[in-house]
Amino acid sequence: MKSDRLTLVWKASGYLDAQLIKNYLESFGLQVYIFEESLGVAYGLTTTPLGEVEIYVPNENAKEAEKYMEDYLNENLDD
């Protein structure tokens, strides 16, 4: 069950995409939680709501995570 202490920062298309984003955010020291439908993982779904994976961070880290995701989308990544 999702908590009111967590903020949704991304909806990934499938388990592999979610793991990529989770690892990216964790590389900045953020605590990350993923929620997904087990059927999506079992069948490798990526394009339906069953394949969608929600990525959450604690509320106090939401703005920071959103900034990292904006940088990720705009390819403003430092080496």
N, CA, C and O of each residue as an XYZ file, in Angstrom:
316
protein
N       0.831     -1.182      0.000
C       0.000      0.000      0.000
C       0.880      1.251      0.000
O       1.842      1.344      0.762
N       0.546      2.192     -0.847
C       1.314      3.427     -0.934
C       0.992      4.321      0.260
O      -0.123      4.306      0.781
N       1.962      5.081      0.671
C       1.841      5.930      1.848
C       1.631      7.382      1.445
O       2.013      7.799      0.351
N       1.020      8.143      2.342
C       0.887      9.576      2.091
C       2.208     10.305      2.330
O       2.291     11.521      2.159
N       3.226      9.567      2.719
C       4.564     10.133      2.912
C       5.439      9.997      1.665
O       6.615     10.359      1.681
N       4.849      9.468      0.578
C       5.595      9.276     -0.660
C       4.978     10.104     -1.777
O       3.771     10.348     -1.796
N       5.829     10.534     -2.708
C       5.389     11.312     -3.863
C       5.752     10.564     -5.140
O       6.878     10.092     -5.298
N       4.791     10.463     -6.043
C       5.028      9.851     -7.345
C       5.884     10.789     -8.180
O       5.537     11.956     -8.362
N       7.014     10.277     -8.693
C       7.893     11.114     -9.517
C       8.015     10.603    -10.948
O       8.510     11.322    -11.817
N       7.571      9.371    -11.207
C       7.719      8.843    -12.560
C       6.830      7.628    -12.737
O       6.602      6.867    -11.797
N       6.330      7.453    -13.958
C       5.628      6.225    -14.339
C       6.424      5.593    -15.466
O       6.507      6.127    -16.572
N       6.999      4.459    -15.162
C       7.861      3.774    -16.123
C       7.061      2.782    -16.959
O       6.010      2.296    -16.543
N       7.582      2.497    -18.138
C       6.967      1.519    -19.032
C       7.656      0.173    -18.855
O       8.559     -0.180    -19.613
N       7.229     -0.556    -17.868
C       7.781     -1.884    -17.633
C       8.853     -1.914    -16.566
O       9.376     -0.886    -16.136
N       9.163     -3.137    -16.155
C      10.093     -3.389    -15.059
C      11.505     -2.882    -15.369
O      12.126     -2.249    -14.515
N      12.020     -3.144    -16.565
C      13.391     -2.746    -16.887
C      13.553     -1.237    -16.906
O      14.548     -0.713    -16.405
N      12.587     -0.535    -17.478
C      12.623      0.925    -17.478
C      12.583      1.447    -16.041
O      13.290      2.394    -15.697
N      11.761      0.828    -15.217
C      11.649      1.243    -13.819
C      12.960      1.042    -13.069
O      13.361      1.891    -12.273
N      13.624     -0.075    -13.322
C      14.897     -0.337    -12.644
C      15.963      0.662    -13.065
O      16.785      1.076    -12.247
N      15.956      1.050    -14.331
C      16.897      2.054    -14.818
C      16.700      3.375    -14.088
O      17.664      3.976    -13.613
N      15.467      3.822    -13.998
C      15.154      5.093    -13.327
C      15.431      4.979    -11.828
O      15.976      5.905    -11.228
N      15.064      3.866    -11.230
C      15.309      3.651     -9.796
C      16.803      3.751     -9.501
O      17.205      4.443     -8.566
N      17.623      3.067    -10.290
C      19.071      3.107    -10.076
C      19.633      4.505    -10.306
O      20.540      4.939     -9.596
N      19.096      5.207    -11.294
C      19.531      6.575    -11.564
C      19.275      7.472    -10.349
O      20.167      8.202     -9.916
N      18.069      7.417     -9.805
C      17.742      8.253     -8.644
C      18.525      7.818     -7.402
O      18.953      8.660     -6.613
N      18.709      6.529     -7.230
C      19.482      6.049     -6.086
C      20.946      6.465     -6.172
O      21.616      6.578     -5.146
N      21.450      6.693     -7.380
C      22.842      7.125     -7.523
C      23.074      8.503     -6.919
O      24.216      8.881     -6.657
N      21.988      9.266     -6.692
C      22.077     10.567     -6.039
C      21.785     10.465     -4.546
O      21.660     11.483     -3.864
N      21.677      9.246     -4.040
C      21.447      9.036     -2.616
C      19.992      9.085     -2.194
O      19.696      9.148     -1.001
N      19.075      9.057     -3.159
C      17.652      9.103     -2.826
C      17.119      7.703     -2.529
O      17.561      6.717     -3.118
N      16.185      7.639     -1.625
C      15.484      6.397     -1.340
C      14.322      6.306     -2.330
O      13.531      7.241     -2.452
N      14.223      5.176     -3.036
C      13.245      5.023     -4.110
C      12.413      3.769     -3.881
O      12.927      2.729     -3.471
N      11.115      3.890     -4.155
C      10.190      2.766     -4.024
C       9.466      2.586     -5.347
O       9.063      3.560     -5.984
N       9.301      1.329     -5.757
C       8.550      1.061     -6.978
C       7.335      0.205     -6.652
O       7.385     -0.674     -5.792
N       6.250      0.478     -7.352
C       4.996     -0.262     -7.209
C       4.554     -0.690     -8.592
O       4.489      0.121     -9.516
N       4.250     -1.974     -8.726
C       3.876     -2.512    -10.030
C       2.884     -3.649     -9.874
O       2.734     -4.215     -8.792
N       2.219     -3.971    -10.947
C       1.332     -5.122    -10.974
C       2.184     -6.366    -11.226
O       3.013     -6.378    -12.137
N       1.987     -7.394    -10.438
C       2.792     -8.603    -10.600
C       2.576     -9.252    -11.959
O       3.493     -9.878    -12.492
N       1.406     -9.119    -12.518
C       1.119     -9.692    -13.833
C       1.990     -9.048    -14.907
O       2.439     -9.722    -15.834
N       2.227     -7.753    -14.784
C       3.077     -7.058    -15.740
C       4.494     -7.585    -15.741
O       5.107     -7.716    -16.800
N       5.022     -7.890    -14.571
C       6.378     -8.443    -14.464
C       6.396     -9.864    -15.014
O       7.308    -10.231    -15.755
N       5.406    -10.657    -14.660
C       5.362    -12.067    -15.065
C       5.314    -12.214    -16.584
O       5.931    -13.120    -17.144
N       4.583    -11.326    -17.244
C       4.430    -11.432    -18.694
C       5.256    -10.412    -19.475
O       5.192    -10.374    -20.703
N       6.014     -9.602    -18.785
C       6.865     -8.624    -19.455
C       6.108     -7.517    -20.152
O       6.560     -7.004    -21.176
N       4.960     -7.143    -19.612
C       4.149     -6.096    -20.228
C       4.801     -4.730    -20.040
O       5.382     -4.441    -18.994
N       4.694     -3.899    -21.068
C       5.261     -2.544    -20.974
C       4.311     -1.464    -21.474
O       4.488     -0.296    -21.130
N       3.325     -1.812    -22.262
C       2.521     -0.790    -22.907
C       1.113     -0.646    -22.348
O       0.394      0.269    -22.751
N       0.710     -1.484    -21.470
C      -0.630     -1.406    -20.898
C      -0.541     -0.924    -19.457
O       0.553     -0.886    -18.894
N      -1.647     -0.561    -18.856
C      -1.607     -0.188    -17.440
C      -1.037     -1.302    -16.550
O      -0.472     -1.024    -15.492
N      -1.182     -2.535    -16.972
C      -0.604     -3.629    -16.195
C       0.920     -3.621    -16.242
O       1.567     -4.161    -15.345
N       1.496     -3.022    -17.268
C       2.941     -2.947    -17.391
C       3.545     -1.693    -16.795
O       4.767     -1.571    -16.712
N       2.712     -0.770    -16.384
C       3.174      0.494    -15.820
C       3.744      0.285    -14.413
O       3.181     -0.454    -13.605
N       4.849      0.937    -14.142
C       5.490      0.862    -12.831
C       5.594      2.281    -12.282
O       6.148      3.166    -12.934
N       5.061      2.493    -11.085
C       5.106      3.812    -10.457
C       6.339      3.906     -9.570
O       6.657      2.976     -8.828
N       7.025      5.031     -9.654
C       8.249      5.254     -8.885
C       8.000      6.401     -7.919
O       7.600      7.494     -8.318
N       8.242      6.133     -6.650
C       7.989      7.085     -5.577
C       9.264      7.378     -4.792
O      10.171      6.550     -4.710
N       9.306      8.572     -4.221
C      10.352      8.965     -3.272
C       9.666      9.585     -2.064
O       8.513     10.007     -2.160
N      10.358      9.648     -0.923
C       9.773     10.338      0.234
C       9.454     11.791     -0.124
O      10.157     12.416     -0.918
N       8.390     12.315      0.470
C       7.940     13.677      0.172
C       9.052     14.715      0.270
O       9.119     15.638     -0.541
N       9.919     14.563      1.258
C      10.971     15.565      1.456
C      12.016     15.552      0.342
O      12.792     16.501      0.227
N      12.057     14.503     -0.481
C      13.008     14.422     -1.586
C      12.352     14.611     -2.958
O      13.016     14.474     -3.986
N      11.067     14.921     -2.977
C      10.322     14.978     -4.233
C      10.862     16.039     -5.192
O      11.051     15.753     -6.375
N      11.110     17.244     -4.713
C      11.592     18.314     -5.599
C      12.961     17.965     -6.180
O      13.224     18.209     -7.358
N      13.819     17.398     -5.356
C      15.144     16.995     -5.814
C      15.028     15.904     -6.887
O      15.700     15.969     -7.916
N      14.184     14.916     -6.644
C      13.999     13.827     -7.605
C      13.405     14.350     -8.908
O      13.804     13.918     -9.989
N      12.461     15.270     -8.814
C      11.861     15.843    -10.020
C      12.891     16.619    -10.833
O      12.854     16.599    -12.063
N      13.806     17.301    -10.154
C      14.873     18.011    -10.854
C      15.779     17.024    -11.580
O      16.145     17.252    -12.733
N      16.144     15.926    -10.915
C      16.978     14.909    -11.556
C      16.270     14.298    -12.762
O      16.898     14.026    -13.784
N      14.967     14.086    -12.641
C      14.220     13.512    -13.756
C      14.114     14.511    -14.910
O      14.144     14.116    -16.075
N      13.992     15.783    -14.595
C      13.983     16.809    -15.642
C      15.322     16.821    -16.369
O      15.364     16.885    -17.598
N      16.421     16.760    -15.608
C      17.753     16.695    -16.211
C      17.883     15.449    -17.084
O      18.446     15.503    -18.178
N      17.366     14.342    -16.598
C      17.412     13.078    -17.342
C      16.670     13.214    -18.671
O      17.170     12.798    -19.716
N      15.493     13.790    -18.622
C      14.693     13.955    -19.839
C      15.335     14.923    -20.824
O      15.208     14.763    -22.037
N      16.023     15.926    -20.293
C      16.672     16.922    -21.149
C      18.121     16.572    -21.466
O      18.831     17.338    -22.117
N      18.545     15.407    -20.997
C      19.902     14.912    -21.225
C      20.977     15.850    -20.700
O      22.039     15.994    -21.305
N      20.694     16.486    -19.571
C      21.672     17.372    -18.928
C      22.439     16.596    -17.875
O      22.494     16.998    -16.713
N      23.030     15.488    -18.282
C      23.729     14.623    -17.338
C      25.203     14.961    -17.314
O      25.839     15.115    -18.356
N      25.737     15.073    -16.110
C      27.184     15.285    -15.960
C      27.876     13.926    -15.966
O      27.311     12.936    -15.501
N      29.079     13.879    -16.483
C      29.852     12.623    -16.501
C      30.308     12.256    -15.132
O      30.969     11.233    -14.956
